[in-house]
């Protein structure tokens, strides 16, 4: 049975564990799914090492809630725009700063064998920007919402993430 924390019409995490570490998970933002996909005519949510994602949120929540600036002087309008513009800089200028920001604002580097969406979480004033782009990550799965940029109230985001972490 899936457990849901939060509200699908604002921000929620829905999950069901199949053992102590692995399970199904879905992120809902403003009634849009982030992790659902169609593969071989079947509907799936992310399935994988959910406990690892819980640990990532636990390690990254303070950076997400408190960092309001990108680590480099790059004129960007969103997380994906920042990443794209950083790649155009000489690597000596951005490699360490970009990587440190990347590992605390997206979980994508943790993906294993299951399609895990590239999602960024970052504070913008009193909102959390949640941006994702799965349009060309995988050959096969077709995500319900391959791209998105949504904003969630900081307090709502924080409450849902902390309850999710505490549920483990």
Helices and strands as residue ranges (DSSP letters): E 3-7, E 11-17, E 23-29, E 32-33, E 37-39, E 42-44, E 46-48, H 50-66, H 79-86, H 91-105, G 108-110, E 119-124, E 127-133, E 142-143, E 147-153, H 154-166
